[in-house]
Amino acid sequence: MALLIDYLEESSAWLRGKKATLRGLELQYRRSYDRDLKREMAAIKQEIRKKSAEISDELISNLEELRYIARYFPELLLTFMEDGAVGPIIRNKEWLLNFRPVPSREAAMKLEMLRQSRAQIRDARKFLRGWIGTVEARSFSATYPVLRGHLHGQMDKDEVIAALDKADRLLLREGWLLLLTDTLIEIPLSKFVMKLNKVRYEETAAKGEARHTRGRGTVAEAAALKKLQKLVRQREHYERVIRQLLLANPDYLRSLRKSRNWLSRGKKNPIQRIAEGVTPHTVKERAWLNDMRKRLEG
């Protein structure tokens, strides 16, 4: 059985090797400013970005196994999170481990409270635009209670803005954890499916435009190709977001893949059609635990 920790170890070694190569090329480039070196550095950076995106997708696909690692081997997970290569990628997805199903009414109430809290942060940001000098945390937090615990003593304006950004990120992640519940997940899914359909339509039109101008070597050809490439990136982005949303709630995804909308006489809605192509990696807990123990002891 292939284990997620083996993939992470191999990926960490790969990233470390590429980053070491990149550092060596950067040293050479500072001495010579050679264009070939610059192109080689750009290619390696692209490889690193591609590998990082792959690791991120792999973590989402194996979210069930990552949750088991967090449950049974928390120190091992911490070791991976402190790894200089894969650590930042894992930390960026760690918050998904806190996902728990929430009853629909409770989820809706909490979501509304989060919206109000984020509105406070937006107001605080507007207030600070014209502010000069230091900010007294106690009085500022009294005006914006959501910031209690995030501000301390006398703070510079930039420090307060950084604290606002951090607080907003935490609230945003908390909101996404609520939106991932079975009763609310179709809200973001429907939103991104609409965006995906729009981009697909625009991409089809852009392909026709690119074919029409191909081989002319004109400004119009370059512009058409650039537009098409931008739309392809947008489509891939929305496809990845939808896939990650579905994988973040594997139980919902499994139920979606099994169900049919009786109102449409057996036809699947757009979300169901997308779900057919998304398969979460599942593990049998007891067998996985035995394999992990053998792997760690051996």
C-alpha positions as CSV (number, residue, x, y, z in Angstrom):
1,M,0.0,0.0,0.0
2,A,1.4,3.4,-1.0
3,L,1.6,5.8,1.9
4,L,1.2,9.5,1.9
5,I,4.3,10.0,4.0
6,D,6.4,8.2,1.4
7,Y,5.1,10.6,-1.3
8,L,5.8,13.6,1.0
9,E,9.4,12.4,1.8
10,E,10.1,11.9,-1.9
11,S,8.6,15.3,-2.8
12,S,10.6,17.0,0.0
13,A,13.8,15.6,-1.4
14,W,12.9,16.6,-4.9
15,L,12.1,20.2,-3.9
16,R,15.2,20.5,-1.8
17,G,17.3,19.3,-4.8
18,K,15.7,21.8,-7.2
19,K,16.0,24.7,-4.7
20,A,19.7,23.9,-4.2
21,T,20.3,23.9,-7.9
22,L,18.4,27.2,-8.2
23,R,20.6,28.8,-5.5
24,G,23.7,27.6,-7.3
25,L,22.5,29.2,-10.6
26,E,21.6,32.4,-8.8
27,L,25.1,32.7,-7.5
28,Q,26.5,32.1,-11.0
29,Y,24.0,34.6,-12.5
30,R,25.1,37.4,-10.1
31,R,28.6,37.0,-11.4
32,S,27.9,36.9,-15.1
33,Y,24.2,38.0,-15.7
34,D,24.1,35.4,-18.4
35,R,20.7,35.2,-20.3
36,D,20.9,31.4,-20.6
37,L,21.3,31.1,-16.8
38,K,18.3,33.4,-16.4
39,R,16.2,31.2,-18.7
40,E,17.4,28.0,-16.8
41,M,16.4,29.6,-13.5
42,A,13.0,30.5,-14.8
43,A,12.5,26.9,-16.0
44,I,13.4,25.5,-12.6
45,K,11.1,28.0,-10.8
46,Q,8.3,26.9,-13.0
47,E,9.1,23.2,-12.2
48,I,9.0,24.1,-8.4
49,R,5.6,25.9,-8.8
50,K,4.2,22.9,-10.7
51,K,5.5,20.4,-8.2
52,S,4.1,22.5,-5.3
53,A,0.7,22.6,-6.9
54,E,0.9,18.8,-7.4
55,I,1.7,18.3,-3.7
56,S,-1.2,20.6,-2.7
57,D,-3.6,18.5,-4.9
58,E,-2.2,15.3,-3.5
59,L,-2.8,16.5,0.1
60,I,-6.5,17.3,-0.8
61,S,-6.9,14.0,-2.6
62,N,-5.5,12.1,0.4
63,L,-7.3,14.3,3.1
64,E,-8.7,11.2,4.8
65,E,-5.2,9.8,5.3
66,L,-3.8,13.2,6.4
67,R,-6.5,13.3,9.1
68,Y,-5.5,9.8,10.2
69,I,-1.9,11.0,10.5
70,A,-3.0,13.9,12.6
71,R,-5.0,11.6,14.8
72,Y,-2.6,8.8,15.3
73,F,0.8,10.4,14.6
74,P,0.6,14.1,15.5
75,E,4.3,14.4,16.1
76,L,5.0,13.0,12.6
77,L,2.7,15.5,11.1
78,L,4.4,18.3,13.0
79,T,7.8,17.1,11.7
80,F,6.5,17.3,8.1
81,M,5.0,20.8,8.8
82,E,8.4,22.0,10.0
83,D,10.1,20.6,6.8
84,G,11.6,23.5,4.8
85,A,10.4,22.0,1.5
86,V,6.9,20.6,1.9
87,G,6.1,22.2,5.3
88,P,4.6,25.5,3.9
89,I,2.4,23.5,1.6
90,I,1.1,21.3,4.4
91,R,0.6,24.3,6.7
92,N,-1.5,25.9,4.0
93,K,-3.9,23.0,4.0
94,E,-3.7,22.1,7.8
95,W,-6.9,24.1,8.6
96,L,-8.9,21.6,6.6
97,L,-8.2,19.0,9.3
98,N,-10.5,21.0,11.5
99,F,-13.6,20.3,9.3
100,R,-16.5,18.9,11.2
101,P,-20.1,18.5,10.0
102,V,-22.4,21.1,11.5
103,P,-26.2,21.1,11.6
104,S,-27.7,23.4,9.0
105,R,-29.3,26.0,11.3
106,E,-26.1,26.2,13.5
107,A,-23.9,26.6,10.4
108,A,-26.1,29.4,9.0
109,M,-26.1,31.2,12.3
110,K,-22.3,30.9,12.7
111,L,-21.8,32.0,9.1
112,E,-23.8,35.2,9.7
113,M,-21.8,35.9,12.8
114,L,-18.6,35.5,10.8
115,R,-19.9,37.9,8.1
116,Q,-20.5,40.5,10.8
117,S,-17.0,40.0,12.2
118,R,-15.5,40.4,8.8
119,A,-17.6,43.6,8.3
120,Q,-16.0,45.0,11.5
121,I,-12.5,44.3,10.1
122,R,-13.4,46.1,6.8
123,D,-14.6,49.1,8.8
124,A,-11.4,49.0,10.9
125,R,-9.4,49.0,7.8
126,K,-11.2,52.0,6.4
127,F,-10.8,53.9,9.7
128,L,-7.0,53.3,9.6
129,R,-6.6,54.8,6.1
130,G,-6.2,58.3,7.4
131,W,-4.7,57.4,10.7
132,I,-1.3,58.9,11.7
133,G,0.8,57.7,14.7
134,T,0.4,54.7,17.0
135,V,-2.8,52.8,17.8
136,E,-3.9,52.1,21.4
137,A,-5.0,48.4,21.3
138,R,-7.4,48.6,24.2
139,S,-9.6,51.4,22.8
140,F,-9.4,50.2,19.2
141,S,-10.5,46.7,20.3
142,A,-13.4,48.3,22.3
143,T,-14.6,49.8,19.0
144,Y,-14.0,46.6,17.1
145,P,-14.5,43.7,19.5
146,V,-13.6,41.1,16.8
147,L,-9.9,42.3,17.3
148,R,-9.7,41.4,20.9
149,G,-6.8,39.1,21.4
150,H,-5.2,40.2,18.1
151,L,-3.9,43.6,19.3
152,H,-1.7,44.4,22.3
153,G,-0.5,47.7,23.9
154,Q,0.7,50.5,21.6
155,M,1.0,49.4,18.0
156,D,2.2,51.0,14.8
157,K,-0.4,51.4,12.0
158,D,1.4,48.8,9.9
159,E,1.4,46.3,12.8
160,V,-2.4,46.8,13.2
161,I,-3.0,46.3,9.5
162,A,-1.0,43.1,9.6
163,A,-3.1,42.0,12.6
164,L,-6.2,42.8,10.7
165,D,-5.0,40.7,7.8
166,K,-4.3,37.7,10.1
167,A,-7.6,38.0,11.9
168,D,-9.4,38.2,8.5
169,R,-7.6,35.0,7.2
170,L,-8.7,33.1,10.3
171,L,-12.3,34.2,10.0
172,L,-12.2,33.4,6.3
173,R,-11.0,29.9,6.9
174,E,-13.5,29.4,9.7
175,G,-16.2,30.4,7.2
176,W,-15.0,28.0,4.6
177,L,-15.1,25.2,7.2
178,L,-18.8,26.0,7.6
179,L,-19.4,26.3,3.8
180,L,-17.9,22.8,3.4
181,T,-20.8,21.2,5.4
182,D,-23.3,19.2,3.4
183,T,-26.1,21.8,3.8
184,L,-24.0,24.8,2.6
185,I,-21.4,23.4,0.2
186,E,-23.6,23.9,-2.8
187,I,-23.4,27.6,-2.3
188,P,-19.7,27.9,-3.3
189,L,-19.9,25.0,-5.7
190,S,-22.7,26.6,-7.7
191,K,-20.9,29.9,-7.7
192,F,-17.7,28.3,-9.1
193,V,-19.6,26.1,-11.6
194,M,-21.2,29.2,-13.0
195,K,-17.8,30.9,-13.4
196,L,-16.4,27.7,-15.0
197,N,-19.2,27.5,-17.5
198,K,-18.8,31.2,-18.4
199,V,-15.0,30.7,-18.9
200,R,-15.5,27.6,-21.0
201,Y,-17.8,29.5,-23.3
202,E,-15.3,32.3,-23.6
203,E,-12.5,29.8,-24.2
204,T,-14.4,28.2,-27.1
205,A,-14.9,31.6,-28.7
206,A,-11.2,32.5,-28.1
207,K,-10.0,29.2,-29.7
208,G,-12.0,30.2,-32.9
209,E,-10.4,33.6,-32.8
210,A,-6.9,32.2,-32.4
211,R,-7.5,29.8,-35.3
212,H,-8.7,32.7,-37.5
213,T,-5.5,34.7,-36.9
214,R,-3.0,31.8,-36.8
215,G,0.1,32.1,-39.0
216,R,-0.4,35.8,-39.8
217,G,2.4,37.0,-37.5
218,T,0.3,40.0,-36.6
219,V,-0.4,41.9,-33.4
220,A,-3.9,40.4,-33.6
221,E,-2.5,36.9,-33.6
222,A,-0.4,37.5,-30.5
223,A,-3.3,39.2,-28.7
224,A,-5.7,36.3,-29.5
225,L,-3.1,33.7,-28.3
226,K,-2.6,35.7,-25.1
227,K,-6.3,35.9,-24.5
228,L,-6.7,32.2,-25.0
229,Q,-3.9,31.3,-22.6
230,K,-5.4,33.5,-19.9
231,L,-8.8,31.9,-20.3
232,V,-7.2,28.4,-20.2
233,R,-5.5,29.3,-16.9
234,Q,-8.8,30.6,-15.5
235,R,-10.6,27.4,-16.5
236,E,-8.0,25.3,-14.9
237,H,-8.2,27.4,-11.8
238,Y,-11.9,27.0,-11.4
239,E,-11.7,23.3,-12.2
240,R,-9.1,22.9,-9.4
241,V,-11.1,24.9,-6.9
242,I,-14.3,22.8,-7.6
243,R,-12.3,19.6,-7.3
244,Q,-10.7,20.7,-4.0
245,L,-14.1,21.8,-2.6
246,L,-15.5,18.3,-3.3
247,L,-12.5,16.5,-2.0
248,A,-12.5,18.6,1.2
249,N,-15.8,16.9,2.1
250,P,-15.3,13.2,1.0
251,D,-18.6,12.0,2.5
252,Y,-20.6,14.6,0.5
253,L,-18.6,13.7,-2.6
254,R,-19.4,10.0,-2.2
255,S,-23.1,10.7,-1.7
256,L,-23.1,13.0,-4.7
257,R,-21.6,10.4,-7.0
258,K,-24.3,7.9,-6.0
259,S,-27.3,10.1,-6.1
260,R,-29.5,11.3,-9.0
261,N,-31.8,14.3,-9.2
262,W,-35.3,12.7,-9.7
263,L,-36.7,16.0,-10.9
264,S,-34.5,15.9,-14.0
265,R,-35.6,12.3,-14.9
266,G,-32.3,10.7,-14.2
267,K,-30.0,13.5,-15.6
268,K,-27.3,14.7,-13.3
269,N,-27.0,18.4,-12.5
270,P,-23.6,20.2,-13.3
271,I,-22.2,19.6,-9.9
272,Q,-23.0,15.9,-10.1
273,R,-21.4,15.6,-13.5
274,I,-18.2,17.2,-12.3
275,A,-18.2,14.9,-9.2
276,E,-18.2,11.9,-11.5
277,G,-14.6,12.7,-12.4
278,V,-13.4,13.4,-8.9
279,T,-12.4,10.4,-6.8
280,P,-11.1,10.8,-3.2
281,H,-8.4,8.4,-2.1
282,T,-9.8,6.2,0.6
283,V,-7.9,4.0,3.1
284,K,-9.0,1.2,5.4
285,E,-8.2,2.6,8.8
286,R,-7.0,-0.6,10.5
287,A,-4.9,-1.8,7.6
288,W,-3.5,1.7,7.1
289,L,-2.5,1.9,10.8
290,N,-0.7,-1.5,10.6
291,D,1.2,-0.4,7.5
292,M,2.2,2.9,9.1
293,R,3.5,1.2,12.2
294,K,5.5,-1.2,10.1
295,R,6.9,1.6,8.1
296,L,7.8,3.7,11.1
297,E,9.3,0.8,13.0
298,G,11.3,-0.6,10.1
